[in-house]
Amino acid sequence: IRRNPDDGCTVDIAWDAAAGADGYNVLWGIAPDKLYHSTLVYGENSLGMHCLNDGVPYFIRVDAFNASGITEGKTAAAQ
């Protein structure tokens, strides 16, 4: 996770591919237990977002999924 120091609204997220994953659910929010926003990513292992509030710390988690279920990722800070 790399937040742009010149534009605090922008963050670039990259993760290792999960074997057998159909896609990824990227979740974010203002606290580790408040990841109320999400987007789905297919066919990529990265995401650039331009929707954060400048000066606000965020937390991000990337979950992998396929027909067998969801593997929850680790929550990390994007400050």
N, C-alpha and C positions, 0 to 999 in steps of 0.2 A: 504494500500500500504506500503510495507516494502522493502526498498532497502538494499541490503547486504552491510554492512560497510567494509567487507574484499574484496569484489568483486563488484565494482561499475557498472559492466556490468549486474548484476543480480538483478531482482526485483520479489517479490512475491506479487500477487494481490488476494484479496478475497472480496467477496461481498455477500449481502443477496440475497436469491432467490426471484425472482419476480413471483407472482402467475400467472400461465397460460403462462409463457414464454416458447417458443420453444428453445431459445438459447440466446446467448449474443455476442455482437460485442465489443471487447476491442480495443479501439483506443488510440494511443500515438503519441507524437511529442514534439518538443522543445519549443512550446509556446501554451497557451490555445486555440488559434485560428489557430493553425497549427498542427492538429492531423492527419497527412498524412499517418500513418501506422496503420494497423488493422489486427486482427485475429478473427475468429469465434470460439466460445466455445459452445459445446453441452453437456448436462448432467453433468456439473460441475459448482461449484460456486467459482472456484479459477483458477489461472493460474500462472505458473512460467515462466519468460522470461529471457533469457540469451543473449540478443541482443542489449543492450543499450551501449552507449559510456561512459566510465568511466570519471567522472568529469563534465559531462554535465547534467544540470537539465532537467528533462522530466515532461510532464503532461500527465495524463491518464484519460480516461473516459470509463465507461462500460454502454452500451446501451442494454436494453432487447428488444426482438422482438418475435412476433408470427404472425399468418395470418392476424390479425387485424391492425398491424402496428408496429411502433418502439416507445419505451419510452426512451428518452434520459436521461442518468445519469448526475451526477455532475462531473465536471473536478477537479482533485486533483493533487497536485504536488508530484513527486517522486524524492526527492533530497537527 
